[in-house]
Structures are given as C-alpha cells and as structure tokens.
Amino acid sequence: MPRIQREMTACVQCGYCIDVCEAHDQTPWESVTPRGKIYYLTQLDKRGAGAMDKLLGRDVSVSPEFVDAIYKCTGCGNCEAVCHANIHLVEFWEKIRAWLVAEGVAPLSAHKKLAESIGENRNPYGESPTKRDAWWPAEVERCSVPDVIFFAGCTGSYRMQGIAQAGVRVLDRAGVRMNCLGEEEYCCTSPAIRTGTLRHTAPSAEAVVNKADAMGAKDMVMTCSGCYKTVSHDFGNFFAKPGQNVYHFTQYVDRLISQRKLPLNHEFKAKVTYHDPCHLGRHAGVFEEPRNILKKIKGMEFVEMYRHGMNSRCCGAGGGYKSQFNDFAVNVAAERIRDAEEVGAEVLITSCPFCVLNLTAGAKKIGSNIKVMDISQLLLQVTAPAEPKPVEEKKAAAEPAKAREEPKTAPAEERKPETPADRASDQVADTPALSEEIILEEDPEEMDFEPIEFDEGPETLLRRAAWNKGLRCRKNYGPFNIEIAFVKSKVAVCVYKDEPDTAHDAELENEGWMLLKFKESDITDGEEQAVQIRAAVKENLRNLKKAAKKRM
C-alpha cells in the first residue's frame, strides 16, 4: 500500500464529503463515499490486526466490490474542497488506483482498453495517428516557426473537431502565428493517470515535450481542460514540463482581448451561464478568465448557477467515470443541466470538449432546450469579421435639383468599380442577428433553439430558499422518488396540488425519515417553508444521533 497513513489518520469521518459526491448520488452506498473508502483503507492497512478482526479470525483483503467503489469517482475534487482535514483527496484517489493496478486487481475493463489504445495508437479512441491533424482548417496557415503550438488533445482531434477548429480560427483572427504537433501529438495520458495505468505516461510526456521544444514556439495553448491540467501540472512528475508557457485557451484569449488584438464584433443575444470544468477550475484555479470573456460580449445576459466556481457541480465525465459508468455519468450531466434551467439560462457555456460531450448527452436525456457550447465556438461567432452594409447607389440627377429645405446634392459622378479595400473603407459595419450570419459552420442549425421559460415552480422555489439557508438537497431521490430530499438529516419534502400522496409514508418513517408536506397554493417565495425545513433538519439530525447512540 502507498504511504497514505497521514491521509487516513487525518480523516475525522465527518461526512461533509458525502453531500457533494456525485458518484454517491448515483450509487447511494457508504462504501462509494470518500469517507467510506478511507474507512475501508484503514481496515485494509491493519490487515486483520484490529481487535474485532483478531476476535473473529478474519482477514481483510482487497475485494472486487472495493475496487469497483474506488473507480466510482469522477475525480472532480468537490470532496477535497469541503474537507475539514485538508486532505488532498484527488491525488489520494489517483495513488490508490495506481496501487490497485500495480497489485493486479485493477483497472476495470473499460480503463484497460483505454490504456491499451493509448499505448498502440497514442489516443484512447483507437484512431489512426495519421489522422491526428485532419481537423486543421484549410484556410489557416501552419507556420514552420510558430509563436504558439495549438495542442488539440484526443477528444478535439477525433471526436469534437469543431471545438479545435473554432479555437484555431479564433486565434488566427487575432493574428497568432501557430502550428500543431500533427502526428507527433501524443495523448497527454490524462485518462490513464486518472485511472492508475501509468506505464505510457512518461514516454508520452517525453515525446510531447521534445517535439514541442524542437518547434521553437514560446507558448502552448489548448482548449481541453484535462490536457491543460495534465501538461501544466502533471507532466513534471513523469518527465518534464514543456519549455513553452502553457495556457488554457481562455487564459490566452482573455489576454488577446485585453490587448485589443481580438475584437468582439457581434452581439450574442441570449441568457448564458457558465460551467466550470473540474480540471480547469478546482484543479488548476482558472475561474476568472472565462467569465472575463463572457462579460465583455455585447447583448449577453450572464447569470451564475447556484453551484459555481470552487463549489461547481461536476459534469460527470472525468476520472474514467464516463468510460466505465456511462449511464451514471449522463445522469450527473443531467443534474448540471437542471442547475442551468433553474436560473433561466438558454445557453450553457463551458471550456472543455469532454464537458460539452457529456453535458450535451445530459440535456438530450431530459429533453432540455438548453444549448451546450464550448467558449471557443461562441467566440468563433462573436469575432467573425463585421459584415459591411451595402451602399445605396445615388441617383444621378437628370436636371438640377429643385430648391428644398435640405441642402442640394450634386449629381453622382461615374465611378470605377470598387476594390474590396475601397468598399471596406466606405461602408459601415453591421452586426448580424444571432440566427443569421454567425451560425457555426459545422452545424447550420447550431443556434436554432427556443428560449425556455424561467422555472418559478413551487419545488424550485423551495430548493432555492433552502439553498440560501445553507441546506443541500437532492431531487427525486431514492427508490421512493422523494421530490426534495435532505439526505444527511433524512428530511423528505413533498409538494402537492390538491391532496398529498401518502403511499410511502409508513415505509419512509420506518427508515427514520421526517416528512414535510406543503400545498402549492401556500408557497409564495419558499422562505416561510424553508424556515420549517431548516428546523426539521436540525431536529431530525438530533433524533438520528440519539438513535445511533442507543444502538451502540
């Protein structure tokens, strides 16, 4: 077992991590929670030396169930963000997974295939390395001595090429001299690092660093948050960091806009919210740059979701979770889409192709009208060259103009055909409508969506009011589909129109749940009911603690 005794003994088993664990929401077992995993590891470290183990003559070993639980984690870092013992849990889980792989009991099947493909094809998708740069836009020059290396990543190169293309086109509009590594762009191996299969990481890191340094560029820019976190933070642990300054696309573009090198020519008339990718936000600390960009775009109404920044909900795709537990990952993404719906957003912007991939699947699953876009795709639209207005031809006067209140105009002179430069200097720029000239090239219907109504339903009002009082709840929880569940305190809230549903009351009460039922017509802003909910949460927490003491 790796040297993790400090982390194991530091855990005070407080349970704050449970409320923010996305994997636990999908698999509500204590063994899936960070607290449960650390407890199991503590017992495993004793290897049967505990008092009860000796008394019962049992040996503690790594079980398949424990391996499964360790991999039921997105690596989002929310548990680390709320940990009162300040345990670096993201790094902790990665060490445990690497140890399990070394012991021969991991990885899981999907992760094994992923690692094998990285070794054979330099990407986890099994695609040919010769097609690595097939996405590069034909109209953008690839400079032999670039200032910037654009690192597309595997998802940008093979699955979400539109995002990589948008990123390159936006940088090209700012006059950036760039190139990519082409066939020599190896996978950054972020998926392998997160799942504990490390054997390909050092060779890949060495190949990327040496090729990048040989090109002589001073900067490396990438649209993928996972690639950014890996190249900028993890490469040094396996080989060396590149000689270039490593930037995420949002960091680099924010600087270009501030330097007035990238004009924002068009409006974007929509209500927009922003999702923080875990690798970019909590892991790498990049929160402000994407928001700086969005707030500079004209016509946009920007709103934050209730969970944002350091407390942002995960999209569900990271840590190998989507590759092995795709259905669970899409469920997590659907919850994030609901977060965006609650604040009335029409468009959800993020800064990672893998987040876009999973959030789009989440929106589709629940039939949401929310449009998911990468910030590079948005910038591709608003930085498009301004379209000039057509100049009206002046009518030549056949005879001198009659006296009028306005000044007289001379007859129009016959002119030679205009060059594009002449025409641009004479004409006034016009901002195209959202659904006309600035449509994404790869999808003619990219922005054809109907704005959704702001959700002011009674359930949303209650959840929002409870959130403002520091309470965290879940929707449609458990086998009884509890509408609003405060899981830690076991308080179930039901909203009814005419008569409350009592079908499962007895079963819930037998399991220790306290039931609160509110009539829709009695809910105005949810504040009054939130006071009652808060009191019930405190009361039932005391009841549960008393019951636990009696059982001891």
N, C-alpha and C positions, 0 to 999 in steps of 0.2 A: 504494500500500500504506500502511496506517496506520502511525503511529510506534510500531513494536514492536521496534525493533532491540535495545533493552535486554533485553527478554524473550528474544529469540532468542539473543543472545550469552551470556545468563546460564545458559541450559540447558547442563548438563555431560554430557548424553546418558547419565546413569547407569542409567536404565531402571527405577527404583523405581515409576514411574507405571504400568508395564505390568501388574504383578501385581494392581493394584486397578482396572483399567479394565474396566468391564462390557461396553462395546462390543467390546473386543478379545476377550473371551471368546466372543462370538457371531461375530465376523469376525476370525479369528486371523492378521491380516496386520500387519506392522510399520507400514505406512502409516496404519493406523487408530489406532495408539497415539499418545499425546501426544508422545512422543519422535520418532516418525516424521513427524508433522505439522510439528513445529518444524524438523526437518532439511529437509523439502521447502520450507518457507517461507524458510529460509536460502538455499537454492539459487535460489529464485524471486526473492529480494531482489537477488541478484547479476545476474540476468537475462543469463546467458551470459558473465559476466565472470570466472568461475572458470577455473583453469588447464586442467582437463580439457575444460571447455566450449569454450574457445578452440581447444584442440588438435584436438577432434573437430568443431568448427564447428557446435555445436548451440546452440539457443536454448531456454531453459526458460520454459514458459508454463503458465497455469492449465488443467489438463486436467479433463474430466468426472469422471475417477476421483478426482482430488484433491478436487473439490467434494463428491463422494459420501462420501469419507473424513472430511471436515470435519464433515459432518452426522451421521456415525455416532458420536454422542456424546450422552449423556443430560444433560450439564451438571451432573453430581452433585457435582463438586468433590473426589472422592477423590484425583485426581491432584495437586491443589493441596495437600491435607492432608499428602501424603507427599513433596512436592517439596523437595529439599535446597537448591535455589537460591532458594526462597521466591518463586517466580513466581506471580502471581495469575492462574491459568490459566482460571478460569471467565470472568472479564472479558475475558481474552485471546481465547478462542474466540468470544465474542459480537462482539468488534471485527472479527475475521476474517470472520465470517459477514456482518456489516453491510457490510464492504468488498466481499465477493463479490457481494452484492445490488446494490451501487452500480455494480459493474463489469458487471452484466447477465448474469452466469453462474450466478446463484442467485436465488431459493431453489429447492428441489426442488418437485415437483408438488403434494404434499400441503400443504406450507407456503404455497405460492402461493394455494391455495384458502382456506386458513385465514385468511390476511391479507385476502383479498378479502371474506370473510364478516364479518370484524371491521369493515371499512370500511362495508359495506352494512347489516349487521344489529346491530352493536355486540356481537356474540358470535361465536365461531368455529364454532358448531354450525349456523348458518343458520336459527335460530329467530326468531320474531317478537318484537321488543322489547315489544309489548303484553302478552306472556305472562310477562314477566320476573319479576313478583312473584306469579304464580298459585300458587306453593307456600306462601305465607304462611298459617299455621294460623288458621282462622276464630275460634278461641276466644282468641287472643292479641290484645290491643288494640294498635293502631298509634297512638302518641301524636303529636299535632301538634307538640309541643315536647319531643322526646325527650332523654334523657340519653345514649343510645347509638344510633349508626347501625349496624345489622347489615348488613354487606356480604357477600352470599351468594356472589358470584362466578358465572361462567358454568356451571361444572360443577354447583354446588349449585343453581342456578336451573333448569337444563334437563335434567340427567342424574341427579344424585344428590340429589334433592329431600329425601329422608328425612333426610339429614345436616343440611341447612339448617333443616328443621323441628325436628329434635332440638335444634339449637343454640338456636333462638329459645325453644322450650318450656322448656329448662333455665334460661335467663336469666330468663324470665318467672316461674318458680318462686322465684327469688331476689328478685323484686320490682323488676326492672330496667325502667325506662321506655324504650321503644325504638321504632324505626321503621326502614324500609329506604328506599333511594332510588327504588324502584319502576322505572318505565320509564326513568328517568334514570340508572339504574345501568349505566354503560358497562363494557365489558370492560376489565380492568386492563391488557390487552395483554401480559401476561407471555409467552404463546406467541409473539407477534410479536417481542418483544425477544430472546427466546432464539434465534429463527431468523434474525434480522438484518433483518426487514422493519419498519422503524421509522416509516414515514410516518404511521401512525394513532396513535402513542403520545402525542405532545404534545396533540392535540385531545382524546383520551380522558382523559388526566390532567387537563387543564383543566376538562373537563365534570364529572368526578367531584369534584374539589376544590371547585369553585364551588358545586355543588349541596349537597355535604356541609356546607360552611361556612354556606350560607344556612339550613340547618335548625337551626343553633344548638346542636347536640349537642357535648358535651365529649369524648366517646370514640367511636372506631370499632372494631368487633370483627368478626373474620372467621374462619371455620372452615377456609378454604383456605390452605394454606401458601404456594402460589405467589402468590396475591393478597397475602398478608401481606408477603412479601419484596419484591414489586414496589411496593406502595403505600408501605411504610415506608422502603425503601432506594433504589428506582429512580426514583420519581416526581420527586424533586428534580433529577434530571439532565435532565428533559424539560420540566417546568413548575414545579411547586412541591409541597411536601408539604402534606397537609390540615392545617387548623388544629386538628384533633382529636388526642388521644393515640391512636395506632394500636396495637391489641393483637391478638395471636392469641387465639383462643377459650380455649386452655389457660392463657395468662397471666392472662386476666380471671377465669376460673373458679377458678383456684388462689387468687386474692386473695379472691374471694367466700367460698370455703370457709374460709379462714383467718380471715375476719371473722365467721364463723358465720352468714352470710346464706343459705347453701345447704346444708341438712342432707343427709347421705348416709344415707337411711332404711333401705336394704336391703342385704343381703349379695349378693355375686356369687361363687358357689362354683365356681371354675374355675382352672386353671393358665394364667396370662396372661403374654405377653411383649409388648414394645413396639417398634415400628419407627419410627425417626427419619426423617421426611421430609427430603430433602436441603435444600430451600429453608428449612425451619424450623430444622433443626439446624446443619449445617455452614455454611450461608449466613447465617443470622440469629442463631445462637448460643443458640437456645431448646432446652435439653436437660432441665433440671431440673423445670420446671413440670408437664409431662405426668406425669413419674414421681412428683412430689409428690402429684398427684391419685390416681393408681393405688394408691399405698401407703397411702392413707387409707381405701380401700374395704374394708369388712369381708368376711371369708370368702375373699378372693382370695389365691392363691399367685402372687407375682410373680417371674419369672425373666428374666434378661437373655440375649439371644443372644450368641454369641461375638464377633460384629461388631456393636457398638452405639456410640451416641454419635458422636464425631468420626470413628470408623472404620466407621460403619454402611454396610452394602451398600445400594445404590440399588434402588428398586422397579422401575426401568426405564422409567418413563413420561415423564420430563422431557425438556427440551431439544428438543422436536419429534421425539424418537426414536420414540415410540409412533405418532404420526400418520403417519410415513413408513415405519417399520420395525416394524409391529405384532407380527409373529411373534417377532422378536428381543426386543422389549420384554416380551412374555409369558414368554419363556424366562428372562429376568433375574428377573422376578417369581417364577417357579417356584423358582429358586435361593434366593430370600429365604424362601419358604415352607419349603423344606428346612432352612434355618437354624433356623426356629421349631420344626420337627419334632425336630431334633437335641437340643433342650433340653426336649423333652416337653411343649411348650405345646399347650393346647387352643384357645385364643383368641389371635389376633394383633390388637392394638390399634394404630391409628395416628392421625394428626391431620391428614389431608388427603383430600378426596374423590377426587382423582385417584389417590392411592396406593391407596385402597380399591378403586377400579375396576380397576386393573391387578393388584393382589395377589389379588383375587378370581378374576380370569381365570387367574392363575398357579396358584392352588390347584385350580381346575377342571381345568386341563390335566393335572396329575399325579395327579388323583383323591385329593387330600388331604382329610382330615377337619377340618383347621384352619378355624376360623371367623374371618373377617376383619371387623372392626368399626371404625368411627370412634369416637373417645373421646366425642364428643357423643352417639352412640347408646347407649353404655354408661352415661353419666351420666343420660340420659333414664330408664333403668331404675332405677338406684340412688337417684335423687332423687324417685321417684314418691311421692306422699303415702302415709303409713303407713296401712294398712287396719286399722280397729278390730276387735277381737274382739267377737263377739256376746255380749250379757249374758244369762246364763241367768235365766229367769223364776223367781222364788222362789214356791214353792208355799204357798198360804195354808193355814194350819193350821185344820182344822175344829174341833179341840178342843185344849186346852192340851197342849203338848209334854210327853212323858214325861221323867222325870229320866234324864239321860245323863251320861257323862263330859264331853262337850263343853258349852260354855255354851249356855243356852237362847236360841232366837231368837224374836223377836216375829213375829206373823202379818204377812204382807206387806200393806201398805196399797194401796188402789186409787189408781192414779196417772193423771194426764192424759197424752195422747200426747206423746212427747218431740220437741223440736225438734232439728235437726242439731247445734246448738251444745251443747244439753244432753247429747246422746248422745256427742259427741266428748269432753266433759269426764269422762264416767263410764267410758268404755271404754279398754281397754289396746291399744296399737298392736301389730300382729303383722307380722313380716317374711315376705313371701310367698316361696314356693320359686322357684328360678331359672326353672323352666319353666312357672310358673303366671301370676301377676298381672302380671309385669313384662315381658311379651313386647312387642317393638316393634310399634307399631300398624300400620305399613305391611306387615308380613310376619308372619302368625300363626305361622310355623314358624321364626322367626329364630334361636331358641336350641335347636332340636331337633337336637342332634348327639351323636354317640357319642365319648367321650373316647378318644384314641389311646394306644397303649402307648408308653412311653418307649423310644426306639430305642437299644439297647445292642448292636447288631450289631458284628461284628469290624471292618468298614470304618469305622463311626462311631468306634469306639474308637481306631483308628489315626489317623484325621484329627484327632480331638480331642487326642490325645497329641502329634502333630506340631505342631498349632497352639500348644500350650503350650510348645513348644520354639522358637517363633518362625518356624515354617515355614508357608508358604501353599500350598495345593494346590487342584486343581480335580477335579470328579467327571466321569467318563465323557467324557474329553477327546479331541478329535481324531477323525480318520477310523477309528482302531482302537479307539475307545471305551475308552480307558485308565481303569480303575476309579478310581485315585488318581494324579494326575499333578502332579509338581512341575515346572512348565513351564520356568522360567528355567534350572534346572540339568539339565533333561531326565532326571529320575528317574521311572520308571514303577513303581508298586506294584500287585501283583496279590494278591488273597486267594482261596485255593482250598480246597475241601472235601476232595476225595479226591486228584485229580491236577491239576497246573497245566496251563493252556491254553498251548500253545507255538506256536499257529498264526501269530502275527505277530511272534514274537521276532526273527527274522532281519531283517525289514524295519525294526523299531524300532532294533535295534542298528546297522544301516547308517546310520540317521539320527542316530546319536550318543546314543541313549537308553541309560541304565543300568537294568537290570531287577532288581527285588527281588520275590521271591515268598514269601508266608507262608501257612502252613496255619492254617485256622480254629481247630483244637484247640490250637494253640500260643499263641494270643492270649488273654491274661487281661485286662489293662487297657491294652495297647498301648504301655506305657512302654518295655519292652525293645526292641520293634521300632522305636520312634521314635528310639532312640539309633542303631540301624543306619541308619535313613533319613537322619538328620542327617549321619552320617559319609559316606554315599553322596552326599548333596547337595554337601558340601564337596569331595569327591574329584572328582565329575564336573564341577563348576564349574571346577576347576583344569584338568581334561582339555580342556574346551571352550575355555578361554582359550589353552592351549598350541596347540590345533589352529588357532585363529583367527590366532595369531601366525605359524604356519607358512605359512598361506595368503597372508599379506601380502607 
